[in-house]
Amino acid sequence: MRPIPYGRQDINQEDIDHVVSVLKSDWLTQGPAIEQFENIVARYCGAKYAVAVNSATAGLHLGALALGLTESDSLWTSPITFVASSNAAFYCGAKPDFVDIDLTTYNMSMEALEKKLRASAKPKVVVPVHFSGLSCEMKKLRELSEKYGFKIMEDASHAIGSSHDGVKVGACEHSDLCVFSFHPVKIITTGEGGIVTTNNKELYEKIKILRTHGITREAQKLSENDGPWYYEQQHLGFNYRMTDIQAALGLSQMKRLENFVVRRNQLANVYKKEFEGLPLAWQVISDKNLSAYHLFVITLDLSKIKKTHLQIYKELQSHNIGVNLHYIPVYRQPYYKKLNHVPSDFPNAEKYYQTAITLPLFPSMTDEQQKYVIEAVRRVLV
Ligand SMILES: *Cc1c(COP(=O)(O)O)cnc(C)c1O
């Protein structure tokens, strides 16, 4: 038996046909599919603007630059995230720092954030990570940003299709920017890819020009001495463009997004029902939230289990279950050691790291596969 992975893409014939039609067209990149994809995502989320990029990592980098993050600044985020959330600070020469999580939501704790804001130099940018698709407390975060004067860039890599209070993540109701990832394990995919949404025209234009070398062709209107070939590099930008091949896949996947979210929620609800009474916990999601459910994470109550975290992890692996651990607290990474973070400053992140296991969850997971996983979990816990 092949291991059941923790996540995987779902590609159907329509997705393939969409991609093939772009392959046969005149434009493999910088063509019309990009703008179509941007418009569909912006409209879906309820944001004014969207810029497609070649990864969420690139989106976070450009977002941080557009927000003016420089050497003298710091960027704060959750330690329970993928390294890309905080690497955006290093790319700008700025310093990343972390705020402990809440052990019921696995998201950045607003109480811990407020405490840190009162006690230390203010960050330029705070990056809330919507863990597994559960929105952070954005209203509270906005209040704090107004009081303490920082910008908000959402790392919504897990959260396309999520909503809070009936408002879609990506609407940027309480943030400056929002970044989605379309890596194959995420909710929808473009192979590699990401998108930044915003309601701020200035940020939109900045990110758009930085995506393509800092070059604009619109400047040619201003230039009287030059010909129609004229373009102008105004900033040091990058080639962070998404291809039309990827955008075609994204357009097709967007049509399937709602179904993916429904199926992910179905599977998550079955896990919760079947795990009732076992010595483990999972993310608490209030009625105000719809989560896209990128991940299903359990945290073990080790005081009630006669095995270690590692033993349980390995036993699940030996049953051919593609377990994972999202995430190693980022401050534990060797590259981050120079920041001298002390793990005991993040007691909840540490506790989470010592007990968490990600179980398989993806739209094409069958009921039989899930039953197999549930049985295995029951068996290894005794
Ligand atoms: C996947 C992920 C990223 C990076 O996304 P890419 O599109 O692979 O660059 C960033 N942050 C979080 C929380 C992620 O899960």
The ligand as a Gaussian input file, in Angstrom:
#p B3LYP/6-31G(d) Opt

LIG

0 1
 C        3.033000      27.202000       1.997000
 C        3.242000      28.368000       2.885000
 C        4.011000      29.466000       2.511000
 C        4.825000      29.506000       1.259000
 O        4.073000      29.301000       0.126000
 P        4.815000      29.082000      -1.288000
 O        3.702000      29.359000      -2.267000
 O        5.278000      27.679000      -1.313000
 O        5.901000      30.070000      -1.378000
 C        4.082000      30.552000       3.367000
 N        3.443000      30.544000       4.546000
 C        2.711000      29.493000       4.956000
 C        2.007000      29.561000       6.267000
 C        2.589000      28.363000       4.137000
 O        1.892000      27.313000       4.561000

